[in-house]
Amino acid sequence: MEIVLASNNKHKVAELEYFINEMCREKGIPGVKILTLRDIGFTDEIVEDGATFEENALIKAGAVAAKGYIGVADDSGLCVDALGGEPGVYSARYAGEPCDDRRNNELLLEKMKNVPTEERTAHFVSTIACVFPDGRKFVSRGECPGTILYEYRGTGGFGYDPLFLYEPYGKTYAEINAEEKNAISHRARAMAAFTGRFAEEITK
Ligand code: IMP
């Protein structure tokens, strides 16, 4: 069985690959090959114009399913309470196109500069969609709460990681290793919900 990950973000691809391999091991699903868009020569532009994370994840996975593959896609982002849920579905391009993590983080810091510590709550959201070539589809969601810092901490990860403090660890997402992040992240939580449903669908 081939699964195509509909993302060009190498960090997300790495995390999803880890989770799918874990899922296959746990559920005893043999012979799954994980492919990327590049592997299948997919070069179409995918327009992510959904109003929600779920819609965008389904658009991305659906684009791959339309080519005859099982498509899996994550759509994710950061929702900051003091900013009314921004950047939300615009997380990747918060500071405009082309997407640039550093500029996005600078904009977030600027907008949050006068927000007091106790009001800097936020959460990451991950929605993971699966679309089969025969039209079956589902999407799962996971969230992880945290706090937006006043300055960068840590050098690992990607996106908003250096500004997102995960309180139970007392560290930002950029200060923890992949194993620690994969144990608690929004993507891990979405994947926990995804696993059972995927196993159900492929054994139908
Ligand atoms: P997408 O690829 O359109 O789903 O955009 C997701 C965006 O949300 C990324 O470009 C990051 O800015 C942000 N994001 C999602 N997940 C994470 C994460 O685990 N760490 C840091 N930023 C993330």
py3Dmol code that shows the C-alpha trace and the ligand (Angstrom):
import py3Dmol

protein = """\
ATOM      1  CA  MET A   1       0.000   0.000   0.000  1.00  0.00           C
ATOM      2  CA  GLU A   2       1.270   3.452  -0.897  1.00  0.00           C
ATOM      3  CA  ILE A   3       0.423   6.577   1.068  1.00  0.00           C
ATOM      4  CA  VAL A   4       1.326   9.976  -0.321  1.00  0.00           C
ATOM      5  CA  LEU A   5       1.993  12.814   2.108  1.00  0.00           C
ATOM      6  CA  ALA A   6       0.608  15.978   0.545  1.00  0.00           C
ATOM      7  CA  SER A   7       3.097  18.492   1.911  1.00  0.00           C
ATOM      8  CA  ASN A   8       6.236  20.242   0.778  1.00  0.00           C
ATOM      9  CA  ASN A   9       7.192  21.112   4.346  1.00  0.00           C
ATOM     10  CA  LYS A  10      10.066  18.758   5.180  1.00  0.00           C
ATOM     11  CA  HIS A  11       9.544  19.139   8.936  1.00  0.00           C
ATOM     12  CA  LYS A  12       5.902  18.135   8.699  1.00  0.00           C
ATOM     13  CA  VAL A  13       6.764  15.270   6.337  1.00  0.00           C
ATOM     14  CA  ALA A  14       9.341  13.965   8.826  1.00  0.00           C
ATOM     15  CA  GLU A  15       6.863  14.123  11.717  1.00  0.00           C
ATOM     16  CA  LEU A  16       4.058  12.490   9.721  1.00  0.00           C
ATOM     17  CA  GLU A  17       6.392   9.767   8.503  1.00  0.00           C
ATOM     18  CA  TYR A  18       7.318   8.966  12.090  1.00  0.00           C
ATOM     19  CA  PHE A  19       3.658   8.791  13.168  1.00  0.00           C
ATOM     20  CA  ILE A  20       2.549   6.667  10.216  1.00  0.00           C
ATOM     21  CA  ASN A  21       5.384   4.199  10.774  1.00  0.00           C
ATOM     22  CA  GLU A  22       4.435   4.004  14.465  1.00  0.00           C
ATOM     23  CA  MET A  23       0.794   3.476  13.530  1.00  0.00           C
ATOM     24  CA  CYS A  24       1.684   0.642  11.151  1.00  0.00           C
ATOM     25  CA  ARG A  25       3.836  -1.002  13.804  1.00  0.00           C
ATOM     26  CA  GLU A  26       1.189  -0.694  16.531  1.00  0.00           C
ATOM     27  CA  LYS A  27      -1.731  -1.794  14.386  1.00  0.00           C
ATOM     28  CA  GLY A  28       0.232  -4.490  12.552  1.00  0.00           C
ATOM     29  CA  ILE A  29      -0.382  -2.908   9.142  1.00  0.00           C
ATOM     30  CA  PRO A  30       2.280  -4.421   6.855  1.00  0.00           C
ATOM     31  CA  GLY A  31       3.932  -3.159   3.687  1.00  0.00           C
ATOM     32  CA  VAL A  32       3.046   0.535   3.769  1.00  0.00           C
ATOM     33  CA  LYS A  33       5.245   2.706   1.597  1.00  0.00           C
ATOM     34  CA  ILE A  34       5.261   6.417   2.377  1.00  0.00           C
ATOM     35  CA  LEU A  35       5.766   8.685  -0.616  1.00  0.00           C
ATOM     36  CA  THR A  36       6.098  12.421  -1.000  1.00  0.00           C
ATOM     37  CA  LEU A  37       4.691  14.735  -3.662  1.00  0.00           C
ATOM     38  CA  ARG A  38       8.099  14.746  -5.299  1.00  0.00           C
ATOM     39  CA  ASP A  39       8.185  10.936  -5.417  1.00  0.00           C
ATOM     40  CA  ILE A  40       5.013  10.882  -7.533  1.00  0.00           C
ATOM     41  CA  GLY A  41       6.028  13.874  -9.674  1.00  0.00           C
ATOM     42  CA  PHE A  42       3.155  15.972  -8.339  1.00  0.00           C
ATOM     43  CA  THR A  43       3.705  19.591  -9.352  1.00  0.00           C
ATOM     44  CA  ASP A  44       0.143  21.012  -9.462  1.00  0.00           C
ATOM     45  CA  GLU A  45      -0.442  24.055  -7.309  1.00  0.00           C
ATOM     46  CA  ILE A  46      -2.813  23.204  -4.447  1.00  0.00           C
ATOM     47  CA  VAL A  47      -4.932  26.224  -3.543  1.00  0.00           C
ATOM     48  CA  GLU A  48      -5.601  26.104   0.189  1.00  0.00           C
ATOM     49  CA  ASP A  49      -8.643  28.348   0.240  1.00  0.00           C
ATOM     50  CA  GLY A  50     -10.631  26.545   2.927  1.00  0.00           C
ATOM     51  CA  ALA A  51     -12.038  28.529   5.846  1.00  0.00           C
ATOM     52  CA  THR A  52     -10.943  25.926   8.388  1.00  0.00           C
ATOM     53  CA  PHE A  53      -7.941  23.687   9.037  1.00  0.00           C
ATOM     54  CA  GLU A  54     -10.133  20.669   8.303  1.00  0.00           C
ATOM     55  CA  GLU A  55     -11.173  21.989   4.900  1.00  0.00           C
ATOM     56  CA  ASN A  56      -7.593  22.730   3.915  1.00  0.00           C
ATOM     57  CA  ALA A  57      -6.346  19.321   5.031  1.00  0.00           C
ATOM     58  CA  LEU A  58      -9.072  17.682   2.941  1.00  0.00           C
ATOM     59  CA  ILE A  59      -8.203  19.854  -0.089  1.00  0.00           C
ATOM     60  CA  LYS A  60      -4.532  18.769   0.095  1.00  0.00           C
ATOM     61  CA  ALA A  61      -5.223  15.063   0.657  1.00  0.00           C
ATOM     62  CA  GLY A  62      -7.948  15.181  -2.012  1.00  0.00           C
ATOM     63  CA  ALA A  63      -5.556  16.588  -4.616  1.00  0.00           C
ATOM     64  CA  VAL A  64      -3.399  13.499  -4.211  1.00  0.00           C
ATOM     65  CA  ALA A  65      -6.352  11.101  -4.122  1.00  0.00           C
ATOM     66  CA  ALA A  66      -7.479  12.572  -7.453  1.00  0.00           C
ATOM     67  CA  LYS A  67      -4.242  11.134  -8.908  1.00  0.00           C
ATOM     68  CA  GLY A  68      -5.127   7.662  -7.655  1.00  0.00           C
ATOM     69  CA  TYR A  69      -3.172   7.543  -4.382  1.00  0.00           C
ATOM     70  CA  ILE A  70      -4.189   7.401  -0.738  1.00  0.00           C
ATOM     71  CA  GLY A  71      -3.561  11.011   0.287  1.00  0.00           C
ATOM     72  CA  VAL A  72      -2.666  12.082   3.804  1.00  0.00           C
ATOM     73  CA  ALA A  73      -2.264  15.762   4.652  1.00  0.00           C
ATOM     74  CA  ASP A  74      -1.789  17.864   7.733  1.00  0.00           C
ATOM     75  CA  ASP A  75      -3.128  21.388   7.911  1.00  0.00           C
ATOM     76  CA  SER A  76      -2.036  23.116  11.026  1.00  0.00           C
ATOM     77  CA  GLY A  77      -1.378  26.432  12.661  1.00  0.00           C
ATOM     78  CA  LEU A  78      -1.113  28.543  15.738  1.00  0.00           C
ATOM     79  CA  CYS A  79      -4.148  30.194  17.372  1.00  0.00           C
ATOM     80  CA  VAL A  80      -3.359  33.021  19.780  1.00  0.00           C
ATOM     81  CA  ASP A  81      -6.144  33.994  22.172  1.00  0.00           C
ATOM     82  CA  ALA A  82      -5.153  37.658  22.534  1.00  0.00           C
ATOM     83  CA  LEU A  83      -5.274  37.992  18.735  1.00  0.00           C
ATOM     84  CA  GLY A  84      -8.732  36.467  18.371  1.00  0.00           C
ATOM     85  CA  GLY A  85      -7.308  33.156  17.123  1.00  0.00           C
ATOM     86  CA  GLU A  86      -4.775  34.639  14.665  1.00  0.00           C
ATOM     87  CA  PRO A  87      -2.789  33.578  12.719  1.00  0.00           C
ATOM     88  CA  GLY A  88      -4.964  30.432  12.498  1.00  0.00           C
ATOM     89  CA  VAL A  89      -5.354  29.106   8.963  1.00  0.00           C
ATOM     90  CA  TYR A  90      -3.014  31.889   7.797  1.00  0.00           C
ATOM     91  CA  SER A  91      -0.134  30.675   9.987  1.00  0.00           C
ATOM     92  CA  ALA A  92       2.186  29.742   7.100  1.00  0.00           C
ATOM     93  CA  ARG A  93       1.731  33.083   5.326  1.00  0.00           C
ATOM     94  CA  TYR A  94       0.991  35.390   8.279  1.00  0.00           C
ATOM     95  CA  ALA A  95       3.521  38.006   7.138  1.00  0.00           C
ATOM     96  CA  GLY A  96       2.587  37.523   3.467  1.00  0.00           C
ATOM     97  CA  GLU A  97       3.934  35.513   0.546  1.00  0.00           C
ATOM     98  CA  PRO A  98       6.385  33.929   0.134  1.00  0.00           C
ATOM     99  CA  CYS A  99       6.033  32.034   3.421  1.00  0.00           C
ATOM    100  CA  ASP A 100       8.836  32.956   5.800  1.00  0.00           C
ATOM    101  CA  ASP A 101       9.039  31.620   9.369  1.00  0.00           C
ATOM    102  CA  ARG A 102      11.270  34.428  10.606  1.00  0.00           C
ATOM    103  CA  ARG A 103       9.010  37.205   9.281  1.00  0.00           C
ATOM    104  CA  ASN A 104       5.938  35.435  10.681  1.00  0.00           C
ATOM    105  CA  ASN A 105       7.558  35.248  14.111  1.00  0.00           C
ATOM    106  CA  GLU A 106       8.623  38.902  13.993  1.00  0.00           C
ATOM    107  CA  LEU A 107       5.052  39.926  13.155  1.00  0.00           C
ATOM    108  CA  LEU A 108       3.692  37.808  15.989  1.00  0.00           C
ATOM    109  CA  LEU A 109       6.165  39.328  18.465  1.00  0.00           C
ATOM    110  CA  GLU A 110       5.251  42.832  17.292  1.00  0.00           C
ATOM    111  CA  LYS A 111       1.499  42.217  17.682  1.00  0.00           C
ATOM    112  CA  MET A 112       2.044  40.657  21.113  1.00  0.00           C
ATOM    113  CA  LYS A 113       4.531  43.181  22.475  1.00  0.00           C
ATOM    114  CA  ASN A 114       2.048  44.869  24.835  1.00  0.00           C
ATOM    115  CA  VAL A 115       0.148  41.752  25.847  1.00  0.00           C
ATOM    116  CA  PRO A 116       0.795  40.777  29.499  1.00  0.00           C
ATOM    117  CA  THR A 117       2.109  37.322  30.375  1.00  0.00           C
ATOM    118  CA  GLU A 118      -1.176  35.959  31.705  1.00  0.00           C
ATOM    119  CA  GLU A 119      -2.950  36.819  28.447  1.00  0.00           C
ATOM    120  CA  ARG A 120      -0.392  35.181  26.131  1.00  0.00           C
ATOM    121  CA  THR A 121      -2.165  31.828  25.932  1.00  0.00           C
ATOM    122  CA  ALA A 122      -2.308  30.036  22.597  1.00  0.00           C
ATOM    123  CA  HIS A 123      -2.706  26.608  21.109  1.00  0.00           C
ATOM    124  CA  PHE A 124      -1.402  24.782  18.097  1.00  0.00           C
ATOM    125  CA  VAL A 125      -3.943  22.925  15.985  1.00  0.00           C
ATOM    126  CA  SER A 126      -3.264  20.030  13.648  1.00  0.00           C
ATOM    127  CA  THR A 127      -5.854  18.445  11.422  1.00  0.00           C
ATOM    128  CA  ILE A 128      -4.851  15.346   9.504  1.00  0.00           C
ATOM    129  CA  ALA A 129      -6.983  14.292   6.573  1.00  0.00           C
ATOM    130  CA  CYS A 130      -7.010  11.039   4.677  1.00  0.00           C
ATOM    131  CA  VAL A 131      -8.698  10.747   1.301  1.00  0.00           C
ATOM    132  CA  PHE A 132      -8.895   7.471  -0.627  1.00  0.00           C
ATOM    133  CA  PRO A 133      -9.080   7.310  -4.422  1.00  0.00           C
ATOM    134  CA  ASP A 134     -12.596   5.839  -4.089  1.00  0.00           C
ATOM    135  CA  GLY A 135     -13.803   8.963  -2.271  1.00  0.00           C
ATOM    136  CA  ARG A 136     -13.750   7.757   1.348  1.00  0.00           C
ATOM    137  CA  LYS A 137     -12.373  10.454   3.583  1.00  0.00           C
ATOM    138  CA  PHE A 138     -11.951  11.453   7.184  1.00  0.00           C
ATOM    139  CA  VAL A 139     -10.139  14.092   9.154  1.00  0.00           C
ATOM    140  CA  SER A 140      -8.877  14.132  12.734  1.00  0.00           C
ATOM    141  CA  ARG A 141      -7.878  17.031  14.960  1.00  0.00           C
ATOM    142  CA  GLY A 142      -5.422  17.571  17.791  1.00  0.00           C
ATOM    143  CA  GLU A 143      -4.557  20.623  19.853  1.00  0.00           C
ATOM    144  CA  CYS A 144      -1.692  21.500  22.175  1.00  0.00           C
ATOM    145  CA  PRO A 145      -1.880  24.439  24.592  1.00  0.00           C
ATOM    146  CA  GLY A 146       1.010  26.795  25.306  1.00  0.00           C
ATOM    147  CA  THR A 147       2.155  30.362  25.872  1.00  0.00           C
ATOM    148  CA  ILE A 148       3.705  32.894  23.499  1.00  0.00           C
ATOM    149  CA  LEU A 149       7.054  34.202  24.761  1.00  0.00           C
ATOM    150  CA  TYR A 150       8.455  37.756  24.390  1.00  0.00           C
ATOM    151  CA  GLU A 151      11.606  36.464  22.708  1.00  0.00           C
ATOM    152  CA  TYR A 152      12.998  33.433  20.901  1.00  0.00           C
ATOM    153  CA  ARG A 153      14.147  30.401  22.858  1.00  0.00           C
ATOM    154  CA  GLY A 154      15.796  27.420  21.200  1.00  0.00           C
ATOM    155  CA  THR A 155      17.061  26.664  17.750  1.00  0.00           C
ATOM    156  CA  GLY A 156      15.348  23.424  16.773  1.00  0.00           C
ATOM    157  CA  GLY A 157      12.119  22.822  14.927  1.00  0.00           C
ATOM    158  CA  PHE A 158      10.399  25.170  12.514  1.00  0.00           C
ATOM    159  CA  GLY A 159       7.653  27.768  12.228  1.00  0.00           C
ATOM    160  CA  TYR A 160       6.584  29.296  15.536  1.00  0.00           C
ATOM    161  CA  ASP A 161       8.461  26.688  17.616  1.00  0.00           C
ATOM    162  CA  PRO A 162      10.909  29.133  19.283  1.00  0.00           C
ATOM    163  CA  LEU A 163       8.071  31.340  20.583  1.00  0.00           C
ATOM    164  CA  PHE A 164       5.758  28.582  21.800  1.00  0.00           C
ATOM    165  CA  LEU A 165       6.327  27.562  25.410  1.00  0.00           C
ATOM    166  CA  TYR A 166       4.954  24.163  26.369  1.00  0.00           C
ATOM    167  CA  GLU A 167       4.387  24.695  30.096  1.00  0.00           C
ATOM    168  CA  PRO A 168       4.596  21.063  31.334  1.00  0.00           C
ATOM    169  CA  TYR A 169       8.147  20.815  29.908  1.00  0.00           C
ATOM    170  CA  GLY A 170       9.036  24.446  30.775  1.00  0.00           C
ATOM    171  CA  LYS A 171      10.572  24.551  27.295  1.00  0.00           C
ATOM    172  CA  THR A 172       9.641  25.829  23.868  1.00  0.00           C
ATOM    173  CA  TYR A 173       8.962  23.473  20.999  1.00  0.00           C
ATOM    174  CA  ALA A 174      12.360  24.616  19.660  1.00  0.00           C
ATOM    175  CA  GLU A 175      14.148  23.462  22.829  1.00  0.00           C
ATOM    176  CA  ILE A 176      12.864  19.906  22.846  1.00  0.00           C
ATOM    177  CA  ASN A 177      13.973  17.010  20.689  1.00  0.00           C
ATOM    178  CA  ALA A 178      11.851  15.210  18.121  1.00  0.00           C
ATOM    179  CA  GLU A 179      10.992  12.422  20.548  1.00  0.00           C
ATOM    180  CA  GLU A 180       9.719  14.877  23.181  1.00  0.00           C
ATOM    181  CA  LYS A 181       7.744  16.859  20.611  1.00  0.00           C
ATOM    182  CA  ASN A 182       6.228  13.739  19.071  1.00  0.00           C
ATOM    183  CA  ALA A 183       5.005  12.664  22.511  1.00  0.00           C
ATOM    184  CA  ILE A 184       2.832  15.741  23.127  1.00  0.00           C
ATOM    185  CA  SER A 185       2.450  17.879  20.006  1.00  0.00           C
ATOM    186  CA  HIS A 186      -0.793  18.902  18.317  1.00  0.00           C
ATOM    187  CA  ARG A 187       0.222  16.623  15.416  1.00  0.00           C
ATOM    188  CA  ALA A 188       0.750  13.685  17.803  1.00  0.00           C
ATOM    189  CA  ARG A 189      -2.705  14.291  19.288  1.00  0.00           C
ATOM    190  CA  ALA A 190      -4.342  14.484  15.860  1.00  0.00           C
ATOM    191  CA  MET A 191      -2.528  11.326  14.843  1.00  0.00           C
ATOM    192  CA  ALA A 192      -3.761   9.460  17.925  1.00  0.00           C
ATOM    193  CA  ALA A 193      -7.309  10.022  16.671  1.00  0.00           C
ATOM    194  CA  PHE A 194      -6.312   9.256  13.063  1.00  0.00           C
ATOM    195  CA  THR A 195      -4.781   5.844  13.755  1.00  0.00           C
ATOM    196  CA  GLY A 196      -7.904   3.923  14.738  1.00  0.00           C
ATOM    197  CA  ARG A 197      -9.954   5.298  11.887  1.00  0.00           C
ATOM    198  CA  PHE A 198      -7.266   4.582   9.292  1.00  0.00           C
ATOM    199  CA  ALA A 199      -6.859   0.981  10.463  1.00  0.00           C
ATOM    200  CA  GLU A 200     -10.648   0.575  10.270  1.00  0.00           C
ATOM    201  CA  GLU A 201     -10.825   1.935   6.712  1.00  0.00           C
ATOM    202  CA  ILE A 202      -8.057  -0.187   5.273  1.00  0.00           C
ATOM    203  CA  THR A 203      -9.408  -3.407   6.732  1.00  0.00           C
ATOM    204  CA  LYS A 204     -12.905  -2.820   5.274  1.00  0.00           C
TER     205      LYS A 204
END
"""
ligand_1 = """\
23
IMP
P 0.312 24.569 6.494
O 1.505 23.876 5.918
O -0.465 25.348 5.501
O -0.532 23.633 7.301
O 0.888 25.657 7.501
C 1.233 25.333 8.777
C 1.966 26.497 9.428
O 1.617 26.511 10.815
C 3.474 26.322 9.375
O 4.057 26.985 8.296
C 3.917 26.935 10.694
O 4.015 28.312 10.567
C 2.748 26.625 11.616
N 2.952 25.337 12.312
C 2.219 24.194 12.160
N 2.709 23.211 12.947
C 3.769 23.733 13.565
C 4.713 23.185 14.489
O 4.689 22.006 14.879
N 5.657 24.053 14.923
C 5.733 25.343 14.523
N 4.917 25.895 13.650
C 3.923 25.087 13.165
"""
view = py3Dmol.view(width=600, height=400)
view.addModel(protein, "pdb")
view.setStyle({"model": 0}, {"cartoon": {"style": "trace"}})
view.addModel(ligand_1, "xyz")
view.setStyle({"model": 1}, {"stick": {}})
view.zoomTo()
view.show()
